[in-house]
């Protein structure tokens, strides 16, 4: 390639390139968009499975005889499963492949999810739901790596952000599907299981559909070229790049200007037996806790912890907060004044009344909030190419944190609900942080790093939901000050992230010229 970005077909040396250089020649087009939609479908499956319990438990409380305590640990099952298994999935993704991990885990997650819909009691339902969540945790972080590694430098941030918007779409789809299914009135007895198949069981099955669709399309998709190259399989990586180039540019594969890739070498030693597996996991992990990667590991884990603690921690209590505000008949009051009126927090061990009625207002408001989430993800996707990931993080995190504090201070119910909704938009930063991690960590440790940071995020979800529940009934204002302040601290930490350097700008400019040259060649 010449200095002005034109492809010099006469220079044989240009036929040999690194993977990043070769990916610039693949351009951007329909292949990248379809791949983003596939990854988005998988992400939607993850968020739907994670939040499913919030809609199932009220409808299942009669059939399973759920107490408040049992509802609490059932809601924690998805987060607990991710915390316990993310490390293992990260190791598998870095050593066996991104596509392999997602195919295996999605098939088994959907299988156990469907089986759980036939559970006769709470213990069986909890066990099967835990197994479904264990395998759901596989694609929960690997998919970000898989998405980012199929896109060149110029468009990577945008595609990861747009793919992340399916998390917001999932928060629209889940209440919409619940609204469609739960009000149905049917009951089919299954005598050998001693159960009646009712709408909530059908909802559990319906929420497995995104994984089923994702599995079908993932079978047709290739392994990540970045993983193939890092594993020493440069020929397979080049074959994937030729396919992307051909579909994007509508050109024969043999016209791809790069004929061979510079080998990155194998990503690690093959491991056999328990000792070999443990040694391999250690070798994959230790670099993350040594210089120069240690600061980035700690930063990614802390920021994801703070974001998840807010967006998922408060989301669990959103119906309670919303219902309290909607049913309050007195004068305009602050959120905490309404919550501490006392009727929303039953004592421990209190049995839940057997009432399967559907609160339509909760479904409607959840859909509206989900639409706001989706809009923010899409806006971030359009802005990230112009202002960069760091700038968005530095603006969005403190802004949403201040809105959380403002929601507590607002005396108008309408203003409080609006500020609380904006407070939840911090979740749009999850995808941005994963896009940051794709660039900060080398290929052989990337999936492990993202899985580790997402695992800490799930820890934040559990810690946040439990602390918020405790504070809302004891010291309500502290929950808003504490968690709003955490987002502000996360923003301060993001000042340490590398911005767009001159070299980065030059690479992006070069990527643009390379794509233009490939289109005219």
N, C-alpha and C positions, 0 to 999 in steps of 0.2 A: 504494500500500500504506500502511496506517495504521501508527502507531507500535507497536501490539501485534501486528503481523505478519499481520493480516487483510487479505484482498484487497478493496479498495474498487473494485468494478466501475463505480461511477459516476464515477470520476475518470479522465478520458481521458489525463491525463499518465502514469498508471501503465502505459499500454499501450506506452510507450517506455522501454526499459531497456538497460543495458549487457549484454554477453554473460554476465558472471558473475552478475548479478542475474537474468537470464532463466533461467540454468541452475538456479537454486534452485527455480524453478517446475516444472521437469521432474520433480522428486522423485527417488526411488530405488526401483528395482524390477527386474522381469525383464529389461528391456533392459540395464541396467548389469551384471547377472550374466552374461548371455549374451555381452556385449561383453568382460567380463573373461575368460571361458572361451576366447573366440576369441584374445585377446591371449596368454593362457596357453599355448594350443596352439602359437602362433608362437614363444614363448620356449622351450618344450620342444624345438621343432625346432632352435633355435639351440644349446642346450646339448648335445643329442644329436649334432649335427654337429661341435661343437667337441671332444668327448671320444671320438668314434668311433674314431680311430686307435689309441687305447690297447687296444681290443679286436680291431681288424682286423689289426694288424701281427703279433702272434704266430701267427695263423692263416694269414697271407698270406706268411710269410717263405720258405716252400718254393717257392711259385709265382713269387714276384718275386725270389727270391734276395737277401733283405735282409741287410745287415750291421748291426752296432750303430749305426754312424754314419748309415746311411741311415734306420734307424728313428728316430733322433734328429731329423733334419730333417723327416721326414714328420710326426712328432708336432707339430712347430712350425708346420706350414703353416697351420692355421686361425688361429692367433694372429697370424702374420705378415701374412696377408691382411687381417685386421681392422685391424691397425696401419696398413697402407698405404692402405686405402680408406675408413676411417671418416670421415675429413674430407670426402671427396667425397660420401658418402651423407648426411652432416649438411647439407651445402649444398643438395643436391637436395631433402631433406625440408623445409627452410625456404623453398625457392623454388618447388618444384613440387608439394609436398603429401606428407603422411605415407603415405596410402593408395597413391598412385602408386608411391612408392619401394618399399614392401613387396610390392606385387603384382609389379612388374618383377623385383625381386631374388629373391623366393621361387621364381618360375617358372623362372628361369635357374639358380638354385642346384640345384633338384631335377633339372633337365635334365642339367647337367654331372655331378651326383652319380651319376645312373643310368648315364650314358655311362662314367664312371670305373670302374664295376664290370666293364666289358669290357676294361680296359687290359691289354695283353699283357706290359708290362715296367714296371719301377719308375719310369723317366723319364716315360712316358706317364701312369702312375697319379698321379705327383706333380703333373704339369702340370694334369691334369683336376681333381684334388682342390683345387689352388690356385684354379682358376677357380670351382669350386663354393663355396669358402670366401670368395672375393671377393664373390660375390653373397649369401652367407649373412650377411656383415657388415652388409648393408643393414638388415634388420629387427632386428639384435641390439641396437641402441640406440633406433631410431626407434619401436619398439613400446612402450617405456615412455612416450614422449611421447604416442603415439596413445591409449594406455589412460588416462593421466591427464587428457587434454583432453576426455574424454567424461563425466567425473564431476564433480559440483559439490563445493564446498569441504568440505562436511560429511563426505562419504564418500570423497574422493579418496585420502587416505593409506591407508585400509583396502583399497580396490580395487587400488591399486598393489602393496601388500604381498601380498594374496591372489594376484594375477596372478604375482608373483615366485615364489610357492610352486611353480609349474610348473617352475622351474629345479631344485628339489629332486626333484620328480616325475620329471623327465628322468633324474636320476642313479639312479632306481629302474628306470625303463623300459629304459634302455640295457643294463645288465647282464642284466636279465630277458629281453629279446629276444635278446641275445647267447647266453645260456644255452639258449634255445629253438632257435636256428638253428645255431650253430657245432658242436654235437655231431652234427648230421646227417651222414650218410655218403652223399654223392652226388657224381658227377663227370660232367658232360656236355661232351664235346669239341666245340669250335667250330673247325673246321679252318681256315677262312679267316683267323681271328685267331690261330691257333696257341695257343689257351688251352683250359683245362678249367674249365668253370663250376662252382665249388665253393661251399660254404656261406658263406665270408667275402664272396664277391661278392654273394650274396643279402642279407647283412646290410647292405652298403652301400646297396642299393636300399631295404631296409626302413626305414632311418633317414631316407629322404627323405619318408616318408609324412606326418609331421606338417606339413611345408611344403605338401604336396599338399592335405591337408585344410584347412589354414589359408587357402590360396589360394581354394579353392571358396567358403568362407564369407566371405572378405574381399571377393569380387566382389559379394556381396549387401549389404555394409556401406557406409556413406557416408564421405565425407571428414570429417576432424576439424572440428567447428564453430568451434573456436578458430582454425584455419588459414584457414578460409573467411572468417571475420570480419576477421582481420588482413590478408587479401588484398584487402579491400574488397568482398567478395561477401556482404553482410549478408543478402540475401534467401535465398541458399542455406543460410547458417548457421541462419537462423530456421526454414527448412523442416526441417532436421535436428532442431532442438530440439522442434518440434511433433511429430515422429515419436517421439522419446524420451518426451515427455510423454504422448502417446496410448497407447503400449504400457505405460508404467509405471502409469498411472492408469486405463487402460481407458476413456478418454474420447475423443470426437471431436477431431480436430486443431484444428478451428475454435474450440474452447472454450479454447485456450491463451491465457492472459491477456495475454501480451506480443504486440503486433501489429507492432512494428518495433524494430530494434536500433540502438543508437548506433554509427555506423561507426567502426572503428578505423583505417581507411585501408589502403592497400596495404602489404604487408610489404617490398617492395623493387622496384627498377626491373627491367623485363624486360631480359634480356641475350641478345645474339646474337653468334655468332662466338667465337673463342678469347679475344680480348681482352675481350669483354663478359663471358664466363664467369669469367675470372680477376679482373676488377674486381668482379663480383658476389660471388665467394668472399671477396675481400678485405674488401668492405663487410660481409659477414655475420660475419667473424671478428674484425675489429679492435675492435669494441665489447667483446668478451670480454676483451681485454687492455688495456682502459682503464678508468679509474674511471667508475662505481662498481662495475663487474662484475669487475674484475681479481682482487680478493681471493677472491671466490666461485669464480672459475674455477680459481685455484691450489689452493684448498682442496678442491674437488670432484675435481680431477685427482690430487692427492696421496693423498687418502683412498681413492679407487678403486684407485690403484696399489698401496697397501698391502694392501687387502683381497684383490685378485686375486692378488698375489704369494703370499699365504698360502694361500688356499683352492684356487686352481688349481695353484700351484707345488708344494705338498705333495701334492695329489691325484695328480699324475703319478707320484709315488714311493710312493703308498700301497700298491700291490701288493708292491713290494719290501720295504717296512718290515713289512707284515703277514706275508709269507711268511717273512721272517727270524725273526720272533718265533714263528711257529707251528712252524717246523722246528728251533728251538733246543732241544737236549736237556739242556743243563746246568742249573745252579742258576738261581734267579731273578736276572736281570741287567737293567741299564738298556738302553734301546733302542740307544743308541750303542755300548755294549759288545758287543751282539749283531751290529750292522751292521759293526763294525770287525773282526769275526772274519775277514773277508777274502774269503769265498766269494761275495759278492753283487755285486762290482764287477769285471767282466772288464776287461782292458786294452783300450785303443783299437785299432780295426781288427780285433778278434777276430771271426771269423765266428760267427753264431748257429747253433746246432745245428738241423737241420731236424726240428723236433718240433711237430706240430700238436695235441698232446693238450690238453684243456681242464682247467684248474685249477678244479674246482667250488668249492672253499673260497673262492677269490678272488671268484667271482660271488656267492656267498652273502653274504660280508662286505660287498661293494660294495652289495648291495641293502639290507642292514641300515643301513649308513651313509647311503644315500639316503633311507631312511625317517626317520632322525633329522633330516636336512636338511629334508625336507618338513614334519615336525612343527614344527621351529623357525620356518619361514616362516609356517605357519598360526598359531602362537602369537603371532608378531609382528603378524600381521594383526588378531588380536583385541585386542591390547594397544595398538596405535598410536593408536586413537581416545581411549583413556583417559589415557595417559601422554605421548603425543606422540613424534614421530620423534627429537628431540634426546635425550630421556631414554633411549630404547632404545639409541641409538648410544653414549651415555656409559656405559651399563652393559654392553652386549654386547661391544663392542670390547676394553676392558681385561680383561674376564673371560675371553674366549677367548684373548687373548694370554697371560695368566697360566697358563691350562691348557696352552698349547703349551710353555711353560717347564717346567711341572710334569710333562708327559709325558716330557721328557728326564730329569728328576730321579727319577721313580718307579722303584723297583726291582722292583715287581710287574708282570708282563706284562699282566694283566687291567686293572689300574689305568691302566697306560700307554696301552693301546688305548682305554679309555674317555675319558681326558683328550685323547688325540689326536683322537678323534671330535668332542669338544666344541670343540677347537681349530678344526676345519674349519667350525663353525657360523658363523664370522664372515662367510661368504658370504651369510647372510641379510640383511646390512647393505647389499648392493649395491642391492637394490630401494629401500631406505629412502633411500639417497643420491640415487637418481634421482628419487624423490618430492620430496626437498628441492630438487633442481635445477629441477623443474617449477615450483616456487614462487619460486625465487630469480631466474630468468632470464625476460626478457620473451618473448612469443610468437615474435617474429620471429628471435630468437637461441636459442630453447630447444632445438630439435633439434640444432643445431650444438654447443651447450654439452654436452649429454648425450653426443653422439657423441664429442666431444673427450675427455671424462672417461672414457668407456668405452674409447676407444683407449688412453689412458694405463693403464687397467686391464689391457688385453691386453699392453701393454709390461711391466707388472708380472708377468703370467703367464709371459712368456718369460724375463725376468730372474730371477724367483723359481725357476722350474724348473731353470734352468742353474746358478744359484748353489747351490741346495740339493743338486743332484747332485754338485757339486764339493765342498761342505763335508761331505756325508755320508761321503765317502771319505777326507777329509783332516782336517777338524776338525768332527766331527759335532755336538758340543754347541753350537758357535757358530751353526749354522743355526737351532736352536730359540731361543736367546737373541736373535739378531738379528731374526728374523721375528716372534717374540712381542713383542719390544720395539717393532717398527714399528707393531703394532696399538695398543699403549698410546699411542704418539705420535699416531696417528690420532685416538684418543679425546680427547687433549688439544686437538688442532686443532678438534674438533667443539664445544668450549666456545664458539667464536666464532660458531657458528650462531645465528640468531635463534630464541628460544623462542616460546612462545605468549604473545603480548602481550595486553593488555586488548582492543585492537581486534580481534585475531584471535578471541578468545573471544566477543566481541560478534557478529562475523560468523558464527561457527558457531552461536551461539544464534539469530541472525536466520534462518540457513538452516533450522534445525529448525522455527522458527515458520512460515516460508514454506511448507515442505513440508506441515506440518499444515494450514495454511490452504488450500493447493491441494487437499488430499484432501477437505476439507469444503465446498469452494466448489461 
